[in-house]
């Protein structure tokens, strides 16, 4: 049992690392494709793309150690006796190393997830305690022009009195439409999950990837608001709020993310250029991945056996 | 190297739920001792007196409340007003958005981060106006 679990853990981690490196290398080439898709599709695909190393490798590792699939998908071969078998380590130290490594990695991911989750909850409770509930949002009695959505599963929209006073009714409706989309799509949770899945990427790459998802989430919500209010109205509101935030930021010598604002306005004005993937196309992507997972099992079985043999030799030397 | 911290580590005004509720009580009525604060708390499960005393002690150490000795007990009064506390919390949020450290905790309609000048905003506005004219010209053409 320990031998199987340890071997499975090592295969999972090995595949996870290999997939992370491969995806990291191909991401700069795929990034423009993500940015050309409709942001609704792009946000889902980007999250799946970076969740793939952890999740796909786990699925493949479990399939590799499943007795049923083993008999069906692995080409018959013998190691002394010709019984059906899974790639197993014979060294207890190697098995324990695998279990230990997985515990540390999964523990680290869970710790990161819970830490961020708790920070968000605490912050939301703090603002909720000081806000006045209104229809569809929480009003913050502050002159700073601010609007944001906080929370993971049941996010809340917070709008400052300063922003309300400086926006007309139509602009407010656009802002609420945009923030409502964040609530429905649970964008904060998406960003949190991405942060966790990218935990082992180099810091600079992680920041880039998170920023990409954040920009796409904002664009998806802009497009959502544009369905009701029109692209021009959303673009105008963005520039208007941008000006307000910039004016308010001056005393603190701060500015707002102008690069993203320009990209969002351009995306709205050129919204027809974005490719919308149909359900069939998404299904086709899913089927290609499933097929690849099945096809990879046989070579992976032999690769894992080779890896176990190498590790077993090292493990024996450790005794 | 670009160091990142979680928001909970960098928020100066990160008050817990009970601390906020204690502040609410003290904003409504000043010069209360721990027992009176506890009685005024509107919670499904009222915390123990020692828990309330600990929360008051933390608030005192953070300089959110002041205290004076009345007989054997301390009485507390809020130093920071509700709007000042909110201002501080929003200031933290603005600062964190500016530093890009809040991006996985909240979604802001317009992020505070990099730089954009008036000219760029004017250019964006002009671009929108051009598109508006283009659209109305197309509609006129159809009409």
Interface residues (C-beta under 8 A of the other chain):
Chain A: X115 X116 X118 X119 X120 X122 X123 X125 X126 X127 X129 X130 X140 X141 X142 X144 X146 X147 X148 X149 X150 X155 X160 X175 X178 X179 X182 X187 X188 X191 X192 X194 X195 X203 X204 X207 X210 X211 X214 X217 X218 X221 X232 X235 X236 X238 X239 X241 X242 X243 X245 X246 X249 X252 X254 X255 X256 X257 X258 X259 X260 X261 X262 X265 X266 X269
Chain B: X1 X2 X4 X6 X7 X8 X11 X13 X14 X15 X16 X17 X20 X21 X24 X82 X83 X85 X86 X87 X89 X90 X91 X93 X94 X95 X98 X100 X103 X104 X105 X106 X107 X108 X109 X110 X111 X112 X113 X114 X115 X116 X117 X120 X121 X124 X125 X127 X128 X131 X132 X135
